[in-house]
Every structure is written in structure tokens, then in C-alpha cells.
Amino acid sequence: MTLSYAASATLALAPVPRKTALIAESDPATHAMLSRVLAEDGWVIERAVDNKSVLSLASSKSFDIVITGQHTPGAEDIKLLREIRSVRPHVRMIILVDQWTPGDILGAMRAGAFSYFCAPFNSSALRDMLRSAMEQPAWDDGIEVLSATLEWTRLLARCDRLTADRLVQFMRAVGEPILPEDEKDDVITAFHEILLNAMEHGANFDPSQYVELAFIRSRRAVTCRVKDPGQGFSLAELRHAATSSSPPNLFDHMAIREAKGLRPGGFGIMLAKKLVDELIYNEKGNDVLLVKYIDSAPAPRSGGAT
């Protein structure tokens, strides 16, 4: 069937739906930052004075993203998210907070928050997360919390890059007592590298597959466990990775991987080994522990046994 010129013109001129954001009131600097970030990507912005107004507007109209006000405690924003999701089950919400607890962040993950940012806010990270929010129409089954305490959290993560990025941002929002500030960047960077390895090599970034994760905080260490659904590998036999290259030939593995149609690999494992104290693989190579020590053993008493 051939379209007429008029019909073709009508289709060509049909307006492209614009993305809509509902933002709760924050301080002027945060509002200005959000407005700038959203305007750069062509978002239409509506504002609300408080959570009650957010709930009313979000219940009567669909928004692509809802961003909470920073002055509302995290627990109240989680309550708001649950209320909105009872009306709009797939709403994407980014929680901004000045006041928070580690328990709030775990609660936000359980409730299905898209992401969680603690002040001071990083505009580049927020912009990236907003763009990621629009990448996949069905996103909210990507993270499933199986059990959670401040000392031990277990969850499943869908094998795609967006889910990996969301997990990393949740971790960045966490502070004491789960992740000490002095060790946070090292632990998160190492975890991100191993997580991407697991998703890529263990599941080929197949979104129907899930990685099993655990975060354990003891008095003297932070431990992250990453178990992928793949068949595993042997580090000793991984000839096409940077881990098998001596320093003078560090990039030799690239030619092998390029011939196999793979991106350069092995650097993630090398980096993780530098950033944590122990990187322990199981026999199959599909289950790994990252251990970062955060408290040295107590000094022996003077004159006592060592």
C-alpha cells in the first residue's frame, strides 16, 4: 500500500512525545542543577511542593521519572514510592536525600527505587542515571532483595549494564556502618569490575539471567560475593586475558580477544586485585569473594602472649 503525500507529511510531522519529570521541592541550588540536567535532554518538568503533592500529581498523571525533594527523610520517600506504585506499578523514582540511614537505602531497593543519591549530589552521575532510566521499558525487576540486614545483604541482579550501574549507585549512597568512607571507592570499583565480568562472561549480558550477590560487613572486613550463572573458567587457562600477560607483553591478549570477537579483557580482575586485599575464586571460576580489611588486629598487651 502506498501512502499519499498528505499522509506521509502527517506522519513526518507527528510530534515526538517528550519525557516528563515530576520534581519535589529542594533547595535552590539543587533545583537549578536538576533543571539544567533535565533541560539539556529536553525533559518537560513539573514541580511539587511536598510529598503529598507528588502523590496527588503522580496518581492522576503518568510521569517518566519522579525525583523526590532532598529535605524529606529517606523513610518518608520510601513510603511515598510504595504509595505511588500502588497506583502506577512501574513508576521510576530517584530519591534525593540530605538525611538518611543505611536501612533507608536497603528499604529503597526493596521498594523498587530506580536510584538513590545522598547530598552532595553529583550532576554528572545524576544525568547519567536519568538517561539510563529511559533505556529500558521494563526495568524494575532488575534487582531483587532476598534478605537484608546491615551486616548481611543478599540479592539477585539482572545481567545487563543498566542494572550494574544502578547497583553501583546504591552502593555509593551507602556509608557507615556498611562501607567505611576511606575504603568505599576501592571496594565499589573492584566490585563493579567483577560484576561486569560476571555479567559478560558468565551470562553474555543476557537479561534473562541473574547474578547472585552478597555483601557482608564484619567488624574487621567488608566482603562481596559475586556468583554468575555461567560454567566458569580457569584463570590459569585464560590465555586471552590481560591477567595472563607479563608486563612487557601486557597488550598481547588484545589480538587474541579481537580474533574471538571479544572486547579487551582481564584488566577488571587485575584492577580488582589491586584494590581489595583478597580476591578468591571457587574451583569452577564462577563464584568469587572480594575481601577488604578495614580494622587491624588489636595490638598485643605489653608483656603478654602474642
N, C-alpha and C positions, 0 to 999 in steps of 0.2 A: 504494500500500500504506500502510495506517495503522498506526503504531506503537502498541502498548499503553502504558498509563500506566507500567507497571513498566519496560518497555524504554526509554521516554522518560526516566524517572527515572535509570535506569542510565547512559544516555548523558550526561545532565546532570551526574551526579556523577563521571564518569570523570576521574581526576586528570590535570592538565596536566603534561607532562614538564618537569622543572626543568633549567635549564642547569647543566652541571658544569664545574668548573675544577680543573686539576691545577697546583699551585704548588710550585716547588722552594724550598729554604730560602734566605732572605735575612736581612738584619739586622732586629731587632725593629721599627724604625720603618717599614721598607718592608713588612714583613708586616702591620703594623697598618693601613697605608694601603690595601694590596690587599684585606684583609679587609673594611674599611669600604666601599670602592668596590664590591666584589662583592656584599656583603650588601644594599646599597641596591637592587640589581636582582634580588635573590632567587636568586643563584647558590649551588649546593652546592659546597663547597670540600674538596678532598683535598690533603694535603701530602706532599712527598717530601724526604728529607734531602739528596740529591745527584742528579746526572745519571743515575747507574746505576739508582737507584730510580725516577726519572722514566721511563726507558726500559722498565723492567720493568712498571710500572703501565700506561703508555700502550700497551704491546704486548698486555696482557691485557684491557684495558677501553677503551672509546671515551670520550673527553672532548671537550667543545665547544671548550675552549681549554686550551693548555698554556703556562704562564708560567715562564720559567727563573729561576734564582737569580742575583742581581746579582753575586755574588762569583766566578762562573765566567767565565773569559775568553771573549770573543765567539767565538773559533775553536772552542772546545770545545762551545759551544751550537749552532753550525752543524753540527758533526759529529753531535751528538745529534739535531738536526732531520732530517738525512739518514737516520739510523738508524730513527727513528720513522716517517718517510714511506715507508720500505721495507715497513713493515707496515700503516700507515694513510696512504695516499697523500694524503688531503685534510685532514690534521690542521692546525689553526690554531695557530701558535705565536707568542707575543710574547716577544722576547728583551730581558731587562733586564741591563745590564752596568755595572760600575764601570771595568773595563779593556777597551779596545777600540782598534782601528785603523781607518782608512778602508777598508782592504781587507776587514776583517771585515764591514762594512756592505754592501759590494758582494757579498761572498760570501753574506750572509744573503738578499739579494734574489734571487740566482741559485738558492739552495736552496729558495726559496718561503716564507720567513718572512712572517707576516702583518704584523708591525711590529717596530720596533727602538727601544728607549729607553735613553739613556745617563743616568747619575746626574748631577745630582739629578733625580728623577722628578717630573713634573707630574701631580698626581692628576686634574685635570680632563681633561687630554689623554688620560690612560690610560683614564679612564672612557668618554670618547667613542669611543676605539678599541675597547674591549671591546664596547660597544653595536653599533658598526659590524661587528664580527666575526660577529654573529648575523644581519645583514640579508640576506645572500645565501648560498644553499646552495652555489653553485659560484662561488668567489671566486678560486681560486688560479691561474687562467690570466690574471689581470688585468694582470700585469707580466711582460714577457719581456725579459731582458737579452740584447742582441745581441752586444755586446762591451764589455769594461770594463777600463780601466786607471785609475790615479789621475788621469791627465791628461785622459782622453777616454773617456766612457761613452756608449753608445748603447742605447736600449731602446724597446720598444713599450708603450703603456699603453691599456687598455680605456677606452672613453668612458663612464664613469659616475662619480658623485660619490665613491663609496667608494674607487675606485682613485685618484682625485685626492687624497683625504685621506691614503691610505696613502703615496703618493709624497712628499707634503709632510712627513710624519713621518720617513720615511727621510732626507730632506734635513736636517731639524732635528737628526738624530743625527750627521750628518757635521760634522766640524770641520776644523781644519788637517790637511793642507795643501790640501784641496779647497775648502773655504769658510772664509775668514777670519772669526773671530768678530765683528769690527767691522762686517762687511758682510753677515753671514748673514741677519738679519731682512729687510733691504731686498730682497736677491736672492730669498729664498723667497717673500715677499709678492707681489713682481712676477711671479714665475714662476707662482704659484698663480692669480693673476688671468688671466694669458694662457692658462694651461692650461684653466681653466674656460670661457673664451671659445671656445677651440678645440673643446672637447668639446660645448659647447652649440650654437654657430653653425656649426661645421664638420661636426658629426655628430648634432645633435639628441639628445645623450645616448643614442645608440643603442649598446648594449653589444656589438653585433656588429662595431662599427667601432673602429679603433685610431688613436691619435695617435703619431706618431714623435717621439722626444725625443733630444737630445744635450746633454751637459754637458762643456764644455772648460775646463780650468784651465791658463792660461799664466802666465808669471812676472808679467805685468802686468794680467791681466784674467780675469774669470770670464764665460764665455759660455754661455747656454742657448738651444737651438734647439727650437722647437715647430712641428711640421708636422701640420696636420689633414687629414682625408680629403675635405674639402668642396671646393666650386667657388671659394671665395674671395670677397672683397668689395673694394670701393674705399672707403678712408677718406673721400675727397672726396665720395662719393655717399651716405655713411651719414647721412642726414638724421635718422633716428630714434634717434640715439645721443647721449650727453652730449658726446662729442668734437666734435660739430657745433654745440653750443650756446655762445653767448657768455656770459660771467659773469652779466650781468643776467637772462639767459633760460636759465640752466643746466638748469632742470627742464622746459623746453618739450617736450623729446623724450619725456617720460613719456606725454603724451597720445597721441602718435603710436604709441608702442610698445603702449600699452594697447589702442588700437583694433585693432592687429595681433595681440593676444593674447600679447604678449611681456612678459617682466619688464623693469624698468628696466635699460638697458644703456649701455655706453660708459664707465662710471666705472672699470672694470677697466683699460682702456687708459690713461685719464688718470692713474690711480694708478701704473701701471707706469712711465709716462714720468717721473714724479716720483722714483721710487725707483732707477732704473738710469740709466746715462749715455747709452745709446743703445738705441733700440727700432726695429729695421729690418725692414720687411715686404718680401716679394717682390712682383712685379708683380701676381700674382693675389690676394694678400692671405691666402693660406692657409699661409704659411711665414714665421716671424718669428724674429729673433735678439734676445736681450736681452744687453746687454753692460754689465758693471760693472767699472770700472777700479780696481785695488787697489794699484798701485805707480806712482808718478810717474816720469817720465823722469829719468835721472841729471843732476845739475847740471853745467853746463859747467865745464871746468877753467879756473882763473884764467889769463887771458891767451891762452886757446886759442880755436879757432873755435867758434861756436855752432851 
